[in-house]
Amino acid sequence: MKTNPGRFFEDYRIGETITHAVPRTVSGGERALYHALYPARHALYSSDEFARNCGLAASPLDDLAAFHVVFGKTVPDVSLNAIANLGYAEGRWLSAVYPGDTLRSESTVIGLKENSNGASGVVYVRTRGINQNGTTVLDYVRWVMVRKNRLDAPAPDAVVPALAKVVAPETLVIPAGLDFSRYEFALAGEPHRWGDYAIGEKIDHVDGVTIEEAEHMIATRLWQNTAKVHFDATFRPDGKRLIYGGHVISMARALSFNGLANAQMIVALNAGAHANPCFAGDTVKAWSEVIDKADTSAPGVGAIRLRLVAVKQGAAPFALRGEDGKYLPEVLLDLDYWAVMPK
């Protein structure tokens, strides 16, 4: 058999490392398409001159664009037969990605747990994005619910990895040379500095975008994500194509510009959950909460820990969970990350 039906839950083994196809050389085209698909306006990712003024050689590729490229490589081996992508942890951006870099991915299976229904299970992997020099540019853990192909396949011994709830601020990797001491607030779009944000503060990002079927599929193809649930309307009982979770992440991050224009770079992903499915026709809005702040050794650079919540139409302001502790049905995404901001 020459075609690839994808892996099912019973095909994974703890400790195995999977080398993913196909390496991808990124260019300015990725940036142009990313900014066309999302209202992305952070200055550091938009202007070479702004980036040089901040100590970088040029404008890097958007952090989430790099994430999507690395993530997309893993799909044929990890989530082609997924029911849902469930969460993220321990993510760190370790080196900036620039046009001309070539990225590849590899994943190690670190956890397996069959579901009680015996028809699916959860697979935990640690994925590394690696550039042409062998440098790891991105490292993260994700877990995904995957179908079983053979329902009589024996359940593996359950292994659920112990994952850190937050990336320690002292382990954050600030891009070499980053210097916000001459930061141009007027060009960035907002005057708010690191010191202007208080722990516990919540920010309504105001704007909304209605998700379109065509744009979602263009985005998912751009990242070479081949998961069947995103394209094949017959693959789900409800006959709907599931919107790629990364599409919601990027949309919410772009919407957060209104209120967090100076949260320029994401440097760590502490946790994340796709709380409810998103479908074409849903209107996505976002709000953020300041969870923590930390100093860094880079000139003029502070780190800010943010909760980014994406919701759809009908959501109450800043509402997250019901009285039962479960996510409200209007909540699409709950993402906890560190970003860098001028002090």
GICOR-V424336 format. One record per residue. RES is the residue in one letter. D_FIRST is the distance of its C-alpha to the first C-alpha in Angstrom with 1 decimal. Layout:
RES & D_FIRST
RES & D_FIRST
This chain:
M & 0.0
K & 3.8
T & 5.8
N & 7.9
P & 9.7
G & 12.3
R & 14.2
F & 16.4
F & 19.8
E & 19.0
D & 16.6
Y & 19.7
R & 22.2
I & 25.7
G & 26.4
E & 23.0
T & 23.1
I & 20.2
T & 20.5
H & 19.6
A & 18.6
V & 20.4
P & 24.1
R & 26.5
T & 29.9
V & 32.3
S & 35.2
G & 38.0
G & 35.7
E & 34.2
R & 37.8
A & 38.8
L & 35.9
Y & 36.5
H & 40.2
A & 39.5
L & 37.3
Y & 39.6
P & 43.4
A & 43.1
R & 46.5
H & 47.0
A & 49.0
L & 47.5
Y & 44.1
S & 45.8
S & 48.3
D & 48.3
E & 52.1
F & 52.1
A & 49.6
R & 51.7
N & 54.7
C & 52.9
G & 52.3
L & 48.7
A & 47.8
A & 46.4
S & 44.8
P & 41.5
L & 38.5
D & 39.0
D & 38.1
L & 35.8
A & 34.1
A & 33.2
F & 32.1
H & 29.8
V & 28.2
V & 27.6
F & 26.4
G & 24.1
K & 22.0
T & 21.5
V & 20.2
P & 16.4
D & 16.7
V & 19.7
S & 20.4
L & 17.6
N & 18.0
A & 21.7
I & 24.5
A & 27.1
N & 27.9
L & 31.0
G & 32.9
Y & 33.7
A & 36.1
E & 37.4
G & 36.4
R & 38.2
W & 38.3
L & 39.2
S & 39.5
A & 40.0
V & 37.3
Y & 38.7
P & 37.4
G & 35.9
D & 34.3
T & 30.6
L & 28.9
R & 25.9
S & 25.1
E & 24.2
S & 24.5
T & 25.5
V & 25.1
I & 28.7
G & 28.8
L & 27.1
K & 28.8
E & 27.5
N & 29.4
S & 31.8
N & 29.9
G & 27.0
A & 24.5
S & 24.2
G & 25.5
V & 26.8
V & 25.1
Y & 27.6
V & 26.7
R & 29.0
T & 27.8
R & 29.4
G & 29.7
I & 30.5
N & 32.1
Q & 32.1
N & 34.8
G & 33.0
T & 35.3
T & 34.0
V & 35.1
L & 34.0
D & 33.3
Y & 32.8
V & 31.5
R & 29.8
W & 28.6
V & 26.3
M & 25.6
V & 22.0
R & 20.7
K & 19.5
N & 16.5
R & 18.0
L & 21.7
D & 22.6
A & 21.2
P & 24.4
A & 26.1
P & 26.4
D & 30.0
A & 31.1
V & 31.7
V & 33.3
P & 34.4
A & 38.0
L & 38.1
A & 41.2
K & 42.7
V & 43.8
V & 43.3
A & 46.7
P & 48.6
E & 49.6
T & 45.9
L & 45.3
V & 44.5
I & 46.7
P & 45.6
A & 47.6
G & 50.7
L & 50.6
D & 54.2
F & 55.5
S & 59.2
R & 59.5
Y & 57.3
E & 58.1
F & 58.1
A & 59.2
L & 56.2
A & 53.9
G & 55.1
E & 56.8
P & 59.6
H & 58.3
R & 58.1
W & 56.6
G & 60.0
D & 60.2
Y & 57.5
A & 58.4
I & 56.3
G & 55.8
E & 56.2
K & 54.0
I & 53.2
D & 52.3
H & 50.4
V & 51.7
D & 49.2
G & 46.3
V & 43.3
T & 41.6
I & 37.8
E & 36.3
E & 32.9
A & 32.4
E & 33.7
H & 31.5
M & 28.3
I & 29.6
A & 30.3
T & 26.9
R & 25.2
L & 27.7
W & 26.5
Q & 22.8
N & 22.5
T & 19.4
A & 20.3
K & 19.7
V & 23.2
H & 24.8
F & 23.4
D & 22.2
A & 25.3
T & 23.6
F & 22.1
R & 25.6
P & 27.9
D & 30.7
G & 28.8
K & 29.7
R & 27.8
L & 28.7
I & 30.4
Y & 28.9
G & 31.3
G & 31.8
H & 33.2
V & 35.8
I & 36.6
S & 37.2
M & 39.2
A & 41.4
R & 42.0
A & 43.0
L & 45.3
S & 46.9
F & 48.5
N & 51.3
G & 53.1
L & 51.0
A & 51.0
N & 51.9
A & 49.1
Q & 47.5
M & 44.6
I & 42.4
V & 42.3
A & 40.9
L & 39.0
N & 40.6
A & 38.9
G & 37.2
A & 36.2
H & 34.7
A & 37.3
N & 36.3
P & 33.8
C & 34.8
F & 34.1
A & 35.2
G & 38.9
D & 39.8
T & 42.5
V & 42.1
K & 45.2
A & 45.7
W & 48.2
S & 48.6
E & 50.6
V & 51.9
I & 51.1
D & 52.4
K & 53.6
A & 53.8
D & 55.3
T & 53.4
S & 54.8
A & 53.9
P & 57.0
G & 57.5
V & 54.1
G & 53.8
A & 50.8
I & 50.5
R & 48.3
L & 47.4
R & 45.8
L & 44.2
V & 43.7
A & 42.1
V & 43.2
K & 43.0
Q & 45.7
G & 48.2
A & 48.1
A & 51.5
P & 52.7
F & 51.3
A & 50.0
L & 47.0
R & 47.1
G & 48.7
E & 51.2
D & 48.4
G & 47.0
K & 43.8
Y & 42.9
L & 44.5
P & 42.2
E & 43.2
V & 42.0
L & 38.7
L & 38.7
D & 40.7
L & 40.3
D & 42.5
Y & 42.7
W & 45.1
A & 46.2
V & 48.9
M & 52.0
P & 55.3
K & 58.1
